[in-house]
Amino acid sequence: MTATDRLSACFAKCRSENRAALITFVTAGDPTPGDSAAILDALVSGGADIIELGMPFTDPMADGPAIQLANLRSLGAGTKTADILSIAAAFRQRHLDVPLILMGYANPMLRRGVGWFAAEALKAGVDGVICVDIPPEEDQEIGPALRNAGLHLIRLATPTTDTARLPAVLDGASGFLYYVSVAGITGKQQAQQASIENAVAKLKAATDIPVAVGFGVRTPEQAAAIGRVADGVVVGSAIIDVVGSHGSAAPPFVQEYVASLRAALQAREPVA
């Protein structure tokens, strides 16, 4: 199944089941590169539909304390880009149809040339990339290289993305649009449900690609509320907290927590 097919098939399946997709984030190599496989498998076993695999970076400016610490643990364990690609490739061998997204910052993607990065990501079975710190107006390299390789460029929209700028964000975006529901870093802040519903309605009016909502989603109840209006719900820091608490013993705890989120997203009630 191709990169494009995996993501579109996943969202189509979730629509057919009348629910939002559960999108989960963990940092590659946290707590060590050797632990990543079991943690990723726990996400899938718990019911995650799409996996975001974070690329550890020394200056994760968009991330709060939980993911900052995950980056430090991973880098402290010696995780390199080659390890991330190896983790991705091994995941693809075990899970043929589960979409896998790399999420990170531009520096590691550009270090050896974005053409090299795109080719290696494709070879590893990655479906798409989220680059946090390159705005669309300045994306002369990463987006074109990813699209040329057949990978999705998943763009971010925020509460400050106004109607005038939204077309630039959507230009060249594919896979899904990631709505960052708070104007701040990842972690415990959460936007008011009404503001999320208004934002999702605005974004859906502007694009046909699925809209997923993240930043600050921690409880099954929050996930269920967002899942009633969005195509996908992204949970990251709360899972990272589980990994941080349990280390190498985290997989069963990760699976249990993800299963609670997935259960909350089953068959949503229609929005009036």
C-alpha positions, 0 to 999 in steps of 0.5 A, a space after each residue: 500500500 502506498 503512502 497516499 493510500 495508507 492515510 486516505 484509507 485510514 481516514 475512509 475507514 474511520 469515516 465508515 465507522 462514524 468516528 474520528 481517527 486516533 492519532 498518537 505521538 511518541 518521541 523516537 528513541 525515548 527512553 532508548 532506541 531499543 525501547 521504541 519498537 515495543 512502545 510503537 506496538 503498544 500504540 497500535 495494540 491500544 487502537 491508534 489509527 495513525 502514529 506520529 514519530 517525533 524526531 528528537 531535537 536539541 531545541 524543540 521550541 514548540 514543545 512543553 516540558 514533557 516532550 522536551 524531556 523526551 527529547 533529552 532522554 532520547 538524545 542522551 541515549 544516542 538516538 541519531 537520524 539513522 536510528 529514527 529511520 531504522 525504527 520507522 522501517 522496522 515498524 513498517 515491516 510489522 505494521 503494513 497498513 498503519 500510517 506513520 508520520 515523522 514530526 520534527 524540526 527543519 534542522 535534522 531534515 536539512 542536515 544531509 540534504 532534504 532530497 536525501 531525507 525524503 528518499 530515506 523516509 520513503 524507503 523506510 515506509 514513512 507516509 508523511 512529514 510534519 515540519 514544525 518550524 518552517 512556515 509555508 511562506 519560507 518552504 522552498 525546499 522541504 515541501 517540494 522534496 517531500 511531494 516529489 518523493 510521493 510523501 505527504 506534507 502535513 501542515 499546521 494551522 493555529 488559532 492565529 491562522 486567519 482567513 487571509 493566511 489560510 490559503 498559504 497554509 493549505 497550498 501543497 498540504 496533503 494527508 491531513 491538516 493539523 489544527 494546533 488548538 492552543 496558541 502555545 507549546 504542547 502540554 496541559 493547556 487546552 482550548 475551549 471546546 466552542 473555540 475548537 468547534 468554530 475553528 474546525 468548521 472554518 477549516 473544513 469550509 476551506 479544504 477537503 482534506 481531513 482536519 485533526 486537532 491536537 495540543 492539550 488533549 489528555 482525557 478520553 472525555 476531551 478526545 470524545 468531545 473533539 472527535 465529534 467535530 474533527 476527523 482526527 484527534 492527536 494525543 502526544 504529551 499525555 502518552 509521553 508522560 506515561 513513557 517518562 513515568 515507566 521507562 522501558 516498562 511503559 508498553 502495557 501502560 501505554 496500551 491501556 491509556 491509548 485503549 481508553 482514548 480509542 474507546 471514547 472515540 467509538 461511534 460519535 453522535 451526529 452534531 446537530 
